[in-house]
Amino acid sequence: MEEIYSEEQKTCKIAKARPETIQFLLGFSKSMRVVDYKNMQFETMLN
């Protein structure tokens, strides 16, 4: 186990997203609502 973590690993790559992908995710997050009621959570999508 020590052999695996003792060396510095340089395998991380920065991901690039297209503007369309970012707009889709922002729109999705704006339309999603989470409502807490007593001990339950309800997720709704507003269209």
ZAMARGU-4260 file (C-alpha; in steps of 0.2 Angstrom, whole numbers, plus 5000, padded with zeros to 4 digits):
<rodrens>
0) 5000/5000/5000 | 5014/5012/5004 | 5021/5009/4987 | 5005/5016/4978 | 5004/5032/4988
5) 5022/5036/4991 | 5025/5043/4973 | 5017/5059/4967 | 5004/5055/4953 | 5002/5068/4939
10) 4987/5060/4930 | 4974/5075/4934 | 4968/5083/4918 | 4958/5099/4918 | 4941/5096/4909
15) 4934/5109/4898 | 4916/5111/4895 | 4907/5119/4880 | 4896/5134/4883 | 4881/5124/4878
20) 4884/5111/4892 | 4886/5125/4905 | 4870/5133/4900 | 4861/5116/4900 | 4867/5113/4918
25) 4863/5130/4924 | 4845/5129/4917 | 4843/5112/4925 | 4848/5118/4942 | 4836/5133/4940
30) 4821/5122/4936 | 4824/5109/4950 | 4816/5112/4967 | 4819/5102/4983 | 4805/5103/4996
35) 4808/5097/5014 | 4792/5091/5023 | 4794/5083/5040 | 4807/5069/5037 | 4804/5068/5019
40) 4812/5077/5004 | 4803/5080/4987 | 4811/5084/4971 | 4801/5093/4958 | 4806/5099/4940
45) 4797/5115/4935 | 4794/5116/4916
</rodrens>
